[in-house]
Amino acid sequence: MKEILKDLDRWNRQGKRIALARVVDIEGSGPRLPGAAMAVNEDGEVAGSVSGGCVEGAVVTEALQCLADGSRRIVTFGYSDDEAFAVGLTCGGTIHLFLEPLDW
């Protein structure tokens, strides 16, 4: 989380809307541990990582949807999930992410 604070501060000063994605659980092996965070601003700029790069593109899409509709949600990517495999989650585990718009 600390690694994204500078970007969050800068985006806040610029008046950007931001969605935050955090790893809340993993099953089996996962690319990042619970607590890993990624922020996405309304322009699609990214700070941090929740998967070491393997599902970040799909997370950006989910984060932008959170900003569009104001929703909070749990999103799961796993090895048997066709979408996760297609975007590169090949570690054999499952990651659960909590996504929400950041409310200053």
C-alpha positions in Angstrom: 0.0 0.0 0.0 2.8 2.4 0.8 4.2 2.2 -2.7 1.1 3.9 -4.2 0.8 6.7 -1.7 2.7 9.3 -3.8 0.5 8.6 -6.8 -2.7 8.7 -4.7 -1.7 12.1 -3.3 -0.8 13.5 -6.7 -4.1 12.2 -8.2 -6.1 13.6 -5.3 -4.4 17.1 -5.8 -5.3 16.8 -9.5 -9.0 16.1 -8.6 -8.9 12.6 -10.2 -11.4 10.0 -9.2 -9.7 6.8 -8.1 -10.6 3.1 -7.5 -8.6 1.0 -5.2 -8.2 -2.8 -5.6 -6.8 -4.9 -2.7 -5.9 -8.5 -2.4 -8.1 -9.8 0.4 -7.5 -13.6 0.1 -5.6 -16.2 -1.9 -6.2 -19.9 -2.3 -3.2 -22.0 -3.3 -0.3 -20.1 -4.7 -0.8 -16.5 -5.6 1.3 -13.8 -7.2 0.8 -11.3 -4.4 -0.2 -11.7 -0.7 -3.3 -10.2 0.9 -2.8 -6.5 1.5 -1.2 -5.9 -1.9 -2.9 -2.9 -3.5 -3.4 -1.2 -6.9 -5.0 2.1 -7.7 -6.5 3.1 -11.0 -7.5 6.7 -11.7 -10.4 7.8 -14.0 -7.9 8.1 -16.9 -6.8 4.5 -16.6 -3.4 5.3 -15.0 -2.2 2.6 -12.6 -0.1 2.6 -9.5 0.8 -0.6 -7.6 0.1 -4.2 -8.4 -2.2 -7.0 -7.2 -0.9 -9.8 -9.3 2.6 -9.0 -10.5 1.1 -8.1 -13.9 -0.8 -11.2 -14.8 -4.4 -9.9 -14.3 -3.8 -6.2 -14.0 -5.5 -5.4 -17.3 -8.7 -7.1 -16.2 -8.5 -5.3 -12.8 -8.2 -2.0 -14.6 -11.5 -2.8 -16.4 -13.2 -3.7 -13.1 -11.8 -0.6 -11.4 -13.1 1.7 -14.1 -16.5 0.0 -13.9 -16.5 0.7 -10.1 -15.8 4.4 -10.9 -18.6 4.4 -13.5 -21.3 3.0 -11.2 -20.0 3.7 -7.7 -20.1 0.0 -6.8 -17.9 -2.0 -4.4 -17.3 -5.6 -5.3 -15.3 -8.7 -4.7 -13.6 -10.1 -7.9 -12.0 -13.5 -8.1 -9.5 -14.8 -10.6 -8.4 -18.4 -10.5 -6.4 -20.8 -12.7 -9.6 -22.6 -13.8 -11.3 -19.2 -14.6 -11.1 -18.9 -18.4 -10.7 -15.1 -18.2 -7.9 -15.3 -15.6 -6.1 -17.9 -17.7 -6.5 -15.8 -20.8 -5.0 -12.7 -19.1 -2.1 -14.7 -17.6 -2.9 -16.0 -14.1 -1.0 -19.3 -14.5 0.3 -19.6 -10.9 -2.3 -22.3 -10.1 -4.0 -20.4 -7.3 -7.0 -18.1 -6.9 -6.9 -14.5 -5.9 -9.8 -12.5 -4.4 -9.8 -8.7 -4.8 -11.9 -6.1 -3.1 -12.5 -3.1 -5.4 -14.0 0.2 -4.4 -14.0 3.9 -5.4 -11.7 5.8 -3.1 -13.7 8.3 -1.0 -11.5 11.2 0.1 
